[in-house]
Amino acid sequence: MVLSHVVDWILKLVRGKMLVVKWANRMAVSLAFEAAVDSAEGVGGYTDSRL
């Protein structure tokens, strides 16, 4: 009985960790995308102002 409870708890913990990792990856990707867009806009603005 106790063992099955422990296994269940570990599975819940792992599942929770996976969700956190997925969320963190999504956040990192969106942040990287935003940074790329910002830098691209910055480069575009720089070339525009130079022209």
N, CA, C and O atoms as a printed pandas DataFrame, in Angstrom:
     atom_number atom_name residue_name chain_id  residue_number  x_coord  y_coord  z_coord
0              1         N          MET        A               1    0.833   -1.214    0.000
1              2        CA          MET        A               1    0.000    0.000    0.000
2              3         C          MET        A               1    0.863    1.257    0.000
3              4         O          MET        A               1    0.684    2.153   -0.826
4              5         N          VAL        A               2    1.808    1.306    0.949
5              6        CA          VAL        A               2    2.660    2.497    1.061
6              7         C          VAL        A               2    3.485    2.677   -0.211
7              8         O          VAL        A               2    3.668    3.795   -0.691
8              9         N          LEU        A               3    3.981    1.559   -0.752
9             10        CA          LEU        A               3    4.819    1.622   -1.946
10            11         C          LEU        A               3    4.047    2.226   -3.115
11            12         O          LEU        A               3    4.573    3.073   -3.837
12            13         N          SER        A               4    2.799    1.790   -3.303
13            14        CA          SER        A               4    2.001    2.322   -4.413
14            15         C          SER        A               4    1.752    3.821   -4.221
15            16         O          SER        A               4    1.698    4.579   -5.189
16            17         N          HIS        A               5    1.600    4.239   -2.956
17            18        CA          HIS        A               5    1.419    5.671   -2.680
18            19         C          HIS        A               5    2.676    6.440   -3.072
19            20         O          HIS        A               5    2.600    7.510   -3.676
20            21         N          VAL        A               6    3.829    5.881   -2.719
21            22        CA          VAL        A               6    5.111    6.532   -3.028
22            23         C          VAL        A               6    5.290    6.635   -4.539
23            24         O          VAL        A               6    5.694    7.677   -5.054
24            25         N          VAL        A               7    4.978    5.525   -5.257
25            26        CA          VAL        A               7    5.115    5.519   -6.720
26            27         C          VAL        A               7    4.180    6.553   -7.332
27            28         O          VAL        A               7    4.563    7.280   -8.248
28            29         N          ASP        A               8    2.959    6.614   -6.825
29            30        CA          ASP        A               8    1.973    7.578   -7.328
30            31         C          ASP        A               8    2.480    9.004   -7.119
31            32         O          ASP        A               8    2.361    9.855   -8.001
32            33         N          TRP        A               9    3.048    9.249   -5.934
33            34        CA          TRP        A               9    3.559   10.581   -5.606
34            35         C          TRP        A               9    4.710   10.965   -6.531
35            36         O          TRP        A               9    4.791   12.096   -7.009
36            37         N          ILE        A              10    5.612    9.984   -6.775
37            38        CA          ILE        A              10    6.764   10.237   -7.654
38            39         C          ILE        A              10    6.281   10.550   -9.070
39            40         O          ILE        A              10    6.797   11.453   -9.729
40            41         N          LEU        A              11    5.272    9.782   -9.531
41            42        CA          LEU        A              11    4.739   10.010  -10.876
42            43         C          LEU        A              11    4.137   11.399  -10.973
43            44         O          LEU        A              11    4.326   12.096  -11.970
44            45         N          LYS        A              12    3.415   11.801   -9.942
45            46        CA          LYS        A              12    2.818   13.146   -9.927
46            47         C          LYS        A              12    3.916   14.201   -9.964
47            48         O          LYS        A              12    3.801   15.200  -10.674
48            49         N          LEU        A              13    4.972   13.978   -9.204
49            50        CA          LEU        A              13    6.090   14.919   -9.143
50            51         C          LEU        A              13    6.735   15.060  -10.522
51            52         O          LEU        A              13    6.992   16.167  -10.994
52            53         N          VAL        A              14    6.991   13.901  -11.163
53            54        CA          VAL        A              14    7.625   13.897  -12.486
54            55         C          VAL        A              14    6.730   14.605  -13.494
55            56         O          VAL        A              14    7.200   15.391  -14.317
56            57         N          ARG        A              15    5.417   14.311  -13.419
57            58        CA          ARG        A              15    4.474   14.935  -14.347
58            59         C          ARG        A              15    4.488   16.453  -14.158
59            60         O          ARG        A              15    4.478   17.210  -15.129
60            61         N          GLY        A              16    4.511   16.882  -12.903
61            62        CA          GLY        A              16    4.552   18.313  -12.605
62            63         C          GLY        A              16    5.824   18.946  -13.149
63            64         O          GLY        A              16    5.792   20.047  -13.701
64            65         N          LYS        A              17    6.948   18.244  -12.991
65            66        CA          LYS        A              17    8.227   18.750  -13.486
66            67         C          LYS        A              17    8.185   18.888  -14.997
67            68         O          LYS        A              17    8.667   19.875  -15.554
68            69         N          MET        A              18    7.600   17.884  -15.664
69            70        CA          MET        A              18    7.518   17.918  -17.114
70            71         C          MET        A              18    6.720   19.138  -17.568
71            72         O          MET        A              18    7.090   19.809  -18.531
72            73         N          LEU        A              19    5.624   19.418  -16.866
73            74        CA          LEU        A              19    4.800   20.582  -17.213
74            75         C          LEU        A              19    5.606   21.862  -17.045
75            76         O          LEU        A              19    5.547   22.755  -17.891
76            77         N          VAL        A              20    6.360   21.950  -15.950
77            78        CA          VAL        A              20    7.176   23.140  -15.689
78            79         C          VAL        A              20    8.233   23.305  -16.773
79            80         O          VAL        A              20    8.482   24.410  -17.254
80            81         N          VAL        A              21    8.855   22.179  -17.153
81            82        CA          VAL        A              21    9.897   22.230  -18.191
82            83         C          VAL        A              21    9.289   22.671  -19.519
83            84         O          VAL        A              21    9.859   23.497  -20.231
84            85         N          LYS        A              22    8.111   22.102  -19.844
85            86        CA          LYS        A              22    7.433   22.483  -21.091
86            87         C          LYS        A              22    7.134   23.977  -21.085
87            88         O          LYS        A              22    7.370   24.674  -22.072
88            89         N          TRP        A              23    6.611   24.459  -19.961
89            90        CA          TRP        A              23    6.251   25.874  -19.844
90            91         C          TRP        A              23    7.501   26.747  -19.969
91            92         O          TRP        A              23    7.483   27.777  -20.642
92            93         N          ALA        A              24    8.591   26.324  -19.310
93            94        CA          ALA        A              24    9.841   27.088  -19.351
94            95         C          ALA        A              24   10.374   27.144  -20.783
95            96         O          ALA        A              24   10.843   28.186  -21.240
96            97         N          ASN        A              25   10.297   26.009  -21.484
97            98        CA          ASN        A              25   10.761   25.975  -22.877
98            99         C          ASN        A              25    9.939   26.923  -23.732
99           100         O          ASN        A              25   10.481   27.650  -24.564
100          101         N          ARG        A              26    8.623   26.914  -23.523
101          102        CA          ARG        A              26    7.740   27.786  -24.305
102          103         C          ARG        A              26    8.082   29.244  -24.048
103          104         O          ARG        A              26    8.133   30.056  -24.972
104          105         N          MET        A              27    8.318   29.570  -22.762
105          106        CA          MET        A              27    8.656   30.941  -22.403
106          107         C          MET        A              27    9.979   31.346  -23.054
107          108         O          MET        A              27   10.100   32.444  -23.597
108          109         N          ALA        A              28   10.968   30.453  -22.996
109          110        CA          ALA        A              28   12.284   30.747  -23.565
110          111         C          ALA        A              28   12.177   30.974  -25.070
111          112         O          ALA        A              28   12.805   31.880  -25.617
112          113         N          VAL        A              29   11.374   30.139  -25.733
113          114        CA          VAL        A              29   11.218   30.262  -27.187
114          115         C          VAL        A              29   10.555   31.594  -27.528
115          116         O          VAL        A              29   10.998   32.299  -28.434
116          117         N          SER        A              30    9.485   31.939  -26.796
117          118        CA          SER        A              30    8.781   33.194  -27.094
118          119         C          SER        A              30    9.678   34.396  -26.795
119          120         O          SER        A              30    9.653   35.391  -27.519
120          121         N          LEU        A              31   10.473   34.297  -25.722
121          122        CA          LEU        A              31   11.379   35.403  -25.391
122          123         C          LEU        A              31   12.450   35.553  -26.466
123          124         O          LEU        A              31   12.791   36.665  -26.869
124          125         N          ALA        A              32   12.978   34.413  -26.927
125          126        CA          ALA        A              32   14.011   34.444  -27.969
126          127         C          ALA        A              32   13.426   35.027  -29.256
127          128         O          ALA        A              32   14.082   35.801  -29.952
128          129         N          PHE        A              33   12.180   34.643  -29.561
129          130        CA          PHE        A              33   11.515   35.153  -30.759
130          131         C          PHE        A              33   11.342   36.668  -30.664
131          132         O          PHE        A              33   11.621   37.396  -31.617
132          133         N          GLU        A              34   10.877   37.132  -29.502
133          134        CA          GLU        A              34   10.691   38.568  -29.296
134          135         C          GLU        A              34   12.014   39.311  -29.434
135          136         O          GLU        A              34   12.079   40.380  -30.041
136          137         N          ALA        A              35   13.074   38.728  -28.858
137          138        CA          ALA        A              35   14.394   39.359  -28.929
138          139         C          ALA        A              35   14.854   39.432  -30.382
139          140         O          ALA        A              35   15.424   40.435  -30.812
140          141         N          ALA        A              36   14.599   38.354  -31.140
141          142        CA          ALA        A              36   15.002   38.325  -32.548
142          143         C          ALA        A              36   14.244   39.391  -33.329
143          144         O          ALA        A              36   14.819   40.095  -34.159
144          145         N          VAL        A              37   12.941   39.501  -33.052
145          146        CA          VAL        A              37   12.126   40.508  -33.737
146          147         C          VAL        A              37   12.620   41.903  -33.373
147          148         O          VAL        A              37   12.735   42.771  -34.239
148          149         N          ASP        A              38   12.912   42.118  -32.089
149          150        CA          ASP        A              38   13.400   43.427  -31.632
150          151         C          ASP        A              38   14.711   43.780  -32.327
151          152         O          ASP        A              38   14.879   44.902  -32.805
152          153         N          SER        A              39   15.637   42.831  -32.384
153          154        CA          SER        A              39   16.939   43.107  -32.999
154          155         C          SER        A              39   16.768   43.345  -34.498
155          156         O          SER        A              39   17.449   44.191  -35.078
156          157         N          ALA        A              40   15.853   42.593  -35.127
157          158        CA          ALA        A              40   15.612   42.769  -36.560
158          159         C          ALA        A              40   15.038   44.162  -36.810
159          160         O          ALA        A              40   15.441   44.849  -37.749
160          161         N          GLU        A              41   14.099   44.570  -35.965
161          162        CA          GLU        A              41   13.507   45.900  -36.095
162          163         C          GLU        A              41   14.575   46.965  -35.855
163          164         O          GLU        A              41   14.615   47.991  -36.534
164          165         N          GLY        A              42   15.448   46.696  -34.864
165          166        CA          GLY        A              42   16.522   47.645  -34.564
166          167         C          GLY        A              42   17.450   47.787  -35.757
167          168         O          GLY        A              42   17.855   48.897  -36.104
168          169         N          VAL        A              43   17.787   46.673  -36.385
169          170        CA          VAL        A              43   18.664   46.701  -37.569
170          171         C          VAL        A              43   17.963   47.440  -38.695
171          172         O          VAL        A              43   18.568   48.265  -39.380
172          173         N          GLY        A              44   16.667   47.135  -38.884
173          174        CA          GLY        A              44   15.897   47.803  -39.935
174          175         C          GLY        A              44   15.854   49.302  -39.699
175          176         O          GLY        A              44   16.048   50.093  -40.621
176          177         N          GLY        A              45   15.598   49.687  -38.446
177          178        CA          GLY        A              45   15.552   51.110  -38.118
178          179         C          GLY        A              45   16.891   51.769  -38.343
179          180         O          GLY        A              45   16.963   52.906  -38.810
180          181         N          TYR        A              46   17.961   51.051  -38.009
181          182        CA          TYR        A              46   19.314   51.593  -38.181
182          183         C          TYR        A              46   19.611   51.847  -39.652
183          184         O          TYR        A              46   20.103   52.913  -40.023
184          185         N          THR        A              47   19.305   50.847  -40.493
185          186        CA          THR        A              47   19.576   51.011  -41.935
186          187         C          THR        A              47   18.685   52.109  -42.511
187          188         O          THR        A              47   19.129   52.887  -43.356
188          189         N          ASP        A              48   17.414   52.176  -42.053
189          190        CA          ASP        A              48   16.502   53.203  -42.545
190          191         C          ASP        A              48   17.032   54.607  -42.209
191          192         O          ASP        A              48   17.034   55.502  -43.054
192          193         N          SER        A              49   17.476   54.774  -40.971
193          194        CA          SER        A              49   17.942   56.087  -40.548
194          195         C          SER        A              49   19.235   56.430  -41.293
195          196         O          SER        A              49   19.480   57.600  -41.584
196          197         N          ARG        A              50   20.046   55.452  -41.598
197          198        CA          ARG        A              50   21.299   55.711  -42.319
198          199         C          ARG        A              50   21.026   56.101  -43.754
199          200         O          ARG        A              50   21.710   56.961  -44.308
200          201         N          LEU        A              51   20.022   55.470  -44.366
201          202        CA          LEU        A              51   19.655   55.819  -45.732
202          203         C          LEU        A              51   18.978   57.184  -45.715
203          204         O          LEU        A              51   18.579   57.688  -46.765
